[in-house]
Amino acid sequence: MKLILILFAFFSVLYAEIRSVDITPRFKSDQYSGIKILDQKYLSYKQIGGYGFSELSDLTYDPKEKKLFMISDEGRLFTFHAMFSDKIDVLKPISATLITKENGKKFKKWRRDSEGICLGAKGGLLISFEGKPRLGLFREDGQRIKTYTLPKPLRNAENYRSQNKSLEALARHPWYGALMVAEWPLKKDHKKYQTIYSLSGKQWHFTAEPEARSSTTAIEVMDDGNILVLERSFTDYLDPFVITLKKVYLEGCTQNSMCKSKVLVKMNSHKGWDVDNFEGLAHVGNNRFVMISDDNDNFFQRTLLIYFEVTE
């Protein structure tokens, strides 16, 4: 066992680097409308525990155990020891594994497109998948414990606008349980008519941002019970790349109405923001969150971890 730990530590630091970055515009203050950026890191690991560290799609934080879990598009689960104050104080890899079925067998490559992750209500990790939309509960070692029946509109892959634009965002609400959002609205809905679905079937609606191809890539529950939404707009390398963080108010929002929303920050590459492909959100403290980017396993992109506080 001691030898295994030594080897894991060796591979964890192989080609490993965490360094500070700055994605904010040159002429700036720390405050951007509704958020305050506290810390910004570039995570450059070739491998962790023998698994390629790339294409991260979401993350979640266990404040009691001080563990930050990150899931990749390829079904790789990474666990970090992480501590936060006014900065990211600690960020060190603990383990890495592939998620598996109940019997320990690997998922076929086209069945392990894991996109969302959050803590389970009674332990474990909820992980959602696109392609064939699914939701499962997994142990921290990656083995699936059980599967869930999705709300009816989300069950059939044919209901989505694209297999690669389906069950993207996941969070667990203390009152409503697991909440999910498709990357793009379903075929039956207007392209700017987004919906938050609960596992029990309840729905809330909000308007997607006006930028072209704006998609929901992550959601997280805020301290007041409302929802923090991460949206991404990318059309072409010559056009603006826009990342939006906004608050969607569930309180007082009825089943068939459009929920009130408020933009907290809009990060526009044509206005000085050095943004990347942000796809994941996690609540890590009082009104404090981290978001992470998917590098698409592309040399020209980065895995960025941005730590911020919601101030409005």
C-alpha positions in Angstrom: 0.0 0.0 0.0 2.8 2.4 0.9 4.4 1.8 -2.5 1.1 2.5 -4.3 0.8 5.8 -2.5 4.3 6.7 -3.4 3.7 5.9 -7.1 0.4 7.8 -7.0 2.2 10.9 -5.6 4.9 10.5 -8.3 2.4 10.4 -11.2 0.3 13.2 -9.6 3.2 15.6 -9.8 4.5 14.4 -13.2 4.1 17.4 -15.5 2.0 19.1 -12.8 1.7 22.7 -12.3 -0.8 25.1 -10.7 -0.1 28.7 -11.4 -1.9 32.0 -11.1 -3.6 33.6 -14.1 -5.7 36.7 -14.8 -8.7 36.4 -17.1 -10.0 39.9 -16.3 -9.8 42.9 -18.5 -6.7 45.1 -18.2 -8.5 48.1 -16.9 -10.5 46.8 -14.0 -11.3 46.6 -10.4 -11.8 43.4 -8.4 -15.6 44.0 -8.5 -17.6 43.2 -11.6 -21.2 44.1 -11.0 -22.5 41.1 -9.1 -19.3 39.2 -8.4 -15.9 39.6 -6.9 -13.1 37.5 -8.2 -11.0 36.1 -5.4 -8.5 33.8 -7.0 -7.7 32.4 -10.5 -5.6 29.3 -11.2 -4.4 27.4 -14.3 -4.4 23.6 -13.6 -1.8 22.0 -15.8 -1.5 18.3 -15.1 -0.6 15.9 -17.8 -1.9 13.0 -15.7 -3.2 12.3 -12.2 -2.9 8.8 -11.0 -2.3 7.5 -14.5 -5.4 9.2 -16.0 -5.2 12.1 -18.4 -6.4 15.3 -16.7 -8.4 17.1 -19.4 -11.9 17.8 -20.7 -13.4 18.6 -17.2 -17.1 19.2 -17.5 -18.2 19.9 -13.9 -17.2 19.8 -10.2 -18.7 19.7 -6.7 -17.3 20.4 -3.2 -17.8 18.5 0.1 -17.1 21.2 2.7 -16.9 18.6 5.6 -14.3 16.4 4.0 -12.6 19.3 2.1 -12.8 17.4 -1.1 -13.3 18.9 -4.5 -14.6 16.3 -7.1 -14.1 16.9 -10.8 -15.7 14.9 -13.6 -14.4 14.7 -17.2 -16.3 14.1 -20.4 -14.6 10.7 -20.6 -15.9 9.4 -17.2 -12.7 10.2 -15.3 -13.3 11.2 -11.7 -10.7 13.3 -9.9 -10.6 14.1 -6.2 -8.7 17.0 -4.8 -8.0 18.1 -1.2 -9.2 21.7 -1.3 -9.5 24.6 1.2 -10.8 28.1 0.6 -10.6 31.4 2.5 -10.2 34.7 0.7 -7.9 32.7 -1.7 -7.6 29.1 -2.8 -5.5 27.9 0.2 -5.0 24.2 -0.7 -5.5 22.4 -3.9 -3.8 19.0 -4.1 -4.9 15.8 -6.0 -5.9 12.8 -3.8 -7.1 10.2 -6.3 -8.3 9.5 -9.8 -10.5 6.7 -11.2 -12.8 5.8 -14.0 -16.5 5.6 -13.2 -18.0 2.1 -13.6 -21.2 0.2 -13.5 -22.5 -1.6 -10.4 -20.6 -4.7 -11.3 -17.4 -2.8 -11.7 -17.3 -3.0 -15.5 -16.4 0.0 -17.5 -18.9 2.0 -19.5 -18.6 1.7 -23.3 -16.9 4.8 -24.7 -20.1 6.2 -26.2 -21.9 5.7 -22.9 -19.6 7.6 -20.5 -20.1 11.2 -21.7 -20.4 12.5 -18.1 -21.4 16.2 -17.9 -22.8 17.0 -14.5 -21.8 16.2 -10.9 -23.1 17.1 -7.4 -23.2 15.6 -3.9 -25.9 13.0 -3.2 -28.4 13.8 -0.4 -27.2 10.9 1.8 -23.6 10.6 0.5 -22.1 9.6 -2.8 -22.0 11.6 -6.0 -24.8 12.2 -8.5 -23.5 12.2 -12.1 -25.5 13.0 -15.2 -24.7 12.0 -18.8 -25.6 13.3 -22.3 -25.8 11.3 -25.5 -28.1 8.8 -23.9 -29.4 10.9 -21.1 -29.0 9.3 -17.6 -28.6 10.1 -14.0 -26.8 7.8 -11.5 -25.5 7.8 -7.9 -21.9 6.8 -7.6 -19.5 6.0 -4.8 -16.4 8.1 -4.4 -14.3 5.3 -5.9 -16.4 5.6 -9.1 -18.7 2.6 -8.8 -22.3 3.2 -9.6 -24.8 2.5 -6.8 -28.1 3.1 -8.5 -29.8 4.8 -11.4 -32.8 7.2 -11.5 -35.7 7.6 -13.8 -35.5 11.0 -15.4 -38.5 13.4 -15.8 -40.5 12.4 -18.9 -39.3 15.2 -21.2 -35.6 14.4 -20.5 -35.8 10.6 -21.0 -35.8 10.3 -24.8 -32.6 11.5 -26.6 -34.8 12.4 -29.6 -36.4 15.3 -27.5 -33.1 17.2 -27.5 -31.9 19.4 -30.2 -28.6 17.5 -30.4 -27.1 14.5 -28.6 -24.2 16.7 -27.8 -26.4 19.5 -26.5 -28.5 17.5 -24.1 -28.4 16.8 -20.3 -25.6 19.2 -19.3 -26.2 20.9 -16.0 -26.8 19.3 -12.6 -27.2 20.5 -9.0 -28.9 19.3 -5.8 -31.4 21.6 -4.1 -32.1 21.2 -0.4 -35.9 21.5 -1.0 -36.4 20.2 -4.6 -33.7 17.5 -4.9 -31.8 17.0 -8.1 -32.2 19.8 -10.6 -31.2 19.5 -14.3 -31.0 21.7 -17.4 -30.4 20.7 -21.0 -27.5 22.6 -22.7 -30.0 23.8 -25.3 -33.8 24.0 -24.8 -35.7 20.9 -26.0 -36.9 20.7 -29.6 -40.5 21.5 -28.6 -39.5 24.8 -26.9 -38.3 28.1 -28.3 -34.5 28.3 -28.6 -34.4 30.9 -25.8 -36.9 29.2 -23.5 -34.8 27.3 -21.0 -36.2 25.0 -18.3 -34.9 23.7 -14.9 -36.3 20.2 -14.3 -36.5 18.6 -10.9 -36.3 14.8 -10.6 -39.8 14.8 -9.3 -41.1 16.5 -12.4 -41.4 20.1 -11.3 -40.3 22.8 -13.8 -39.1 26.4 -13.7 -38.5 28.4 -16.8 -36.0 31.3 -17.6 -34.9 33.2 -20.7 -31.5 32.3 -22.2 -29.1 35.1 -22.9 -29.5 37.0 -26.2 -26.1 36.1 -27.6 -26.1 33.6 -30.5 -26.0 29.9 -29.5 -26.1 30.8 -25.8 -26.2 27.5 -23.9 -26.5 26.5 -20.2 -23.4 24.6 -19.2 -23.7 24.5 -15.4 -26.1 25.4 -12.5 -25.5 25.6 -8.8 -27.8 26.3 -5.8 -27.1 29.6 -4.0 -27.3 30.2 -0.3 -30.8 31.8 -0.6 -32.2 28.8 -2.5 -32.1 30.5 -5.9 -30.0 29.2 -8.9 -26.7 30.4 -10.2 -26.6 29.7 -14.0 -23.5 29.6 -16.2 -24.1 30.3 -19.9 -21.6 30.1 -22.7 -21.9 31.7 -26.2 -19.5 30.6 -28.9 -20.2 30.8 -32.6 -16.8 31.4 -34.4 -13.2 32.3 -33.5 -13.7 35.7 -35.0 -16.8 36.4 -32.9 -17.0 37.3 -29.2 -16.7 34.4 -26.8 -19.1 35.3 -24.0 -19.5 33.7 -20.5 -22.4 34.8 -18.4 -23.1 34.2 -14.8 -26.7 35.0 -13.7 -29.1 34.5 -10.9 -32.5 32.8 -11.6 -35.1 33.4 -8.9 -37.1 30.3 -8.0 -38.9 32.0 -5.1 -42.3 33.1 -6.2 -41.9 31.6 -9.7 -44.9 29.5 -10.7 -45.1 26.4 -12.9 -46.0 28.2 -16.2 -44.4 31.6 -15.7 -40.9 32.8 -16.7 -38.7 33.2 -13.6 -37.0 36.5 -12.9 -33.3 36.5 -13.6 -30.4 38.9 -13.1 -27.1 39.0 -14.9 -24.2 39.2 -12.4 -21.4 39.4 -14.9 -20.9 39.0 -18.6 -17.3 38.1 -19.6 -16.9 39.1 -23.3 -13.6 38.2 -25.1 -14.0 41.3 -27.2 -14.0 43.5 -24.1 -10.8 42.3 -22.6 -11.8 39.0 -20.9 -9.4 36.1 -21.4 -12.2 33.5 -21.1 -12.1 29.8 -21.9 -14.7 27.1 -22.2 -16.3 27.3 -18.8 -18.6 24.3 -18.1 -18.7 23.6 -14.3 -19.8 25.3 -11.1 -19.5 24.4 -7.4 -20.6 26.1 -4.2 -17.6 26.1 -1.8 -18.6 28.6 0.9 -20.9 31.4 2.0 -21.9 33.0 -1.4 -18.6 31.7 -2.8 -18.2 29.5 -5.8 -15.6 28.1 -8.2 -16.1 27.5 -12.0 -13.9 25.4 -14.2 -13.2 25.2 -17.9 -13.1 22.3 -20.3 -9.9 22.4 -22.4 -11.3 20.0 -25.0 -8.0 18.2 -24.8 -6.7 21.0 -27.0 -3.2 22.4 -26.7 -4.5 25.9 -27.2 -7.0 25.8 -24.4 -6.6 25.7 -20.6 -8.2 24.2 -17.5 -9.0 27.3 -15.5 -10.3 27.3 -12.0 -11.9 30.7 -11.0 -12.9 31.4 -7.4 -15.4 34.1 -6.9 -18.0 35.6 -4.5 -21.5 36.6 -5.5 -22.0 40.1 -4.0 -25.6 40.8 -5.1 
